Amino acid sequence: MKKDGSPFGPKEILLWPEISPLFDPNMNNLAPTITITGDRDSFRDDSIFYGELRAKAEIDSKNKTTIIPNIQTYNYEDMVHIFPVLPPNKYCTKAIKAMGEFIYQALNANDQNALDGRKYEYLADYKTSYMNHTYNIYWNDIQNKYSSWDSRYSVLPFPTSKNFTGTSLINSIQNQTLPSLAL
């Protein structure tokens, strides 16, 4: 363990896009991505924030590279981290089948005939993405139904190399002025 408390290297490594995609300065050039998270997942807030950043990058960009949305984010009510690999239940099955449908879409991201030639049961309709929700985020409720979802979380300034020092991080934790993640 290093003197600053980080076990693997300088704490600034957490700001590198190679380590955390949240800090990638050009999110529009990334491959189409699906983010599936549980409501009780410790990475839920990061996933939602990442989905919002990717969606903003796609909306702001003038050159859309694929027919399908750049990002699709699904949040499952009352599910924990890595819930799709837990013993099968209707939520795990739906998440795994959504991943399968997404992989098909990603492999055919620029083939309109292939995309239209298949029925999607487990993903939201890619043609209406961003119509019902600003960031293309969906909530899967306890009845196992998707609905467009706007995060109601408060958002605080995200850490940067300027405010990501040990002392300022501890102060921000104590003052609850942490990253721009959902709280």
N, C-alpha and C positions, 0 to 999 in steps of 0.2 A: 504494500500500500504506500502510495506517495504521501508526502507531507500535506498536500492540499486535500487529501481524503479520496482522491480518485484512484481506483485500483489498476486501471489499464493504461493510463497515460495522462497527459494534461487535460484538464476539464474542458478546455476549448475544443477538444476533438469532437465533442457532442454537437458542435456547430457546423461540422463538415457535412456537406450534402451526401458524401459517400457513406457516412454513418447514420445520419438522420435525413430522410428525404424532405422533411418539413423545411429544411433550409436550402433547398435547391432553388437557385435564382431564376431558372428557366423551366418551369413545370410544364409548359405547353409542348415541349419536345419529348416528353416521356410517353411510353406505350400506354394504350388503354388499360385502365386498372379498375378492379372491383375491390371494395373494402367492405368486409362483413365483420361486424363487431357486435358484442353483446352489451346490453344495457348495464350489466354489472361487471364489465371487462375493465381491467385497470388501464388498458390502452384506448378505451372508448373515446375520451376527449381528444387524444392525439389523432385518432382515425377520423373523427368528425372534422377537426380543424384541417387535416390534410385534404379531406374531400372538398372542403370549402375553398382551400387555396388552389387545388387543381381545377375546380369548376370556375373560379374567378379567372384563372389563366386562360382557360378555354373560351370563356365569354369575351374577355378582353382581346384575345388574339383574332386577327383577321384571316389567318390561313388555317382553316380546319383541315386536319390531316386524315381523318377517317369519317366514315358515315356514322358510326356509333359514338356515343358520348365518350369523352376523354376519361371520365371518372364516374363510377356509380357507387354510392355509399348506402349500405343497408345496416340498420341498427335493430337488433332483435331484443324485444322486451324480456327482462328477467334472465337473460343468458349471460354466462360467464366467459372468460377468455378461453379460446380454442374449443368452444362448445360444439362445433360441427364434428369433432372427432370423438366426442363422448358417446356412450351407448345410444343407439338410434332412438330418436323420438321425432315427432312431426316437425319440430323446428330444425333439428340437425339435418334431417332428410331434405327439407326445403332449402337450407343453406348450401348443402352439397350439390343439389340439382341446379340451383342458381349459379354456382361456380361452373358447372358443366356447360350450361347454356351460355355463360359469359365467355368461356374458352372458345366455344364455337363462334360466337360473335367476333371475338378478337382475332381469330384465325381468318375470318372472312370480313374483316373490318371495312374493306373497300369493294366488296362484291355485293351489290344491291340485290341481285337475283338470289344468291345464297342466303342472304339475311331475310329476304321476304319469303323464301321458300320453306321456312320452318316456323312452327308455332312455338311461342315461348310461354310457358306456364309459370315459371318461377322468377322471371325478371320483369321489371317494369318495362313498358313499351319504349324502345329507344327512339321512336319517332316523336314521342311527346316529351322527351327529356327536356328539362328546364322550362316546360310550359306550366307545370303545377307547383314547381318549387325552384327557387332561385339557384340552389346548388346541387340539384339532382340527388337529394338525400331522401331515403324512405325509411319508415318506421314499420317494423313487423310486430303487430300487437299480440297479446296473449291468445287471441282467437286465430292467430296465424294468417292475418290479412295485412297486406301492404297498404300504406297510405303515405302521401307526400308529407314530409316532416321538416318544419323549420325549427332549428335549435333555438331554444329560449335561454340558453346559458349566457351568463355574463362573460364578456371577453375583456381580458386585460392585456397590457403590452407583452409581446412575445420576447423572450430573451435574445439578446444579440451579444456580440463580442464586447460591446461597451458596457453592458450591464450584467454580464455573466461572470463576474468575479466572485470569489468565495464570500467576501464580506457583504457585497451588495445582494448576492443570492440569499444569504442568511437573513439579511434585513428585509428583503422582499417576502420571504416566507413568513417571518414574524409579523409583517404588516399586511400579509395576504395580498401582495401586489405581484403575483406570479405570472407566468407565461400566458399568452393569448390563447389559452385552451379553455374549454368549457369547464366551469366550476359548479 
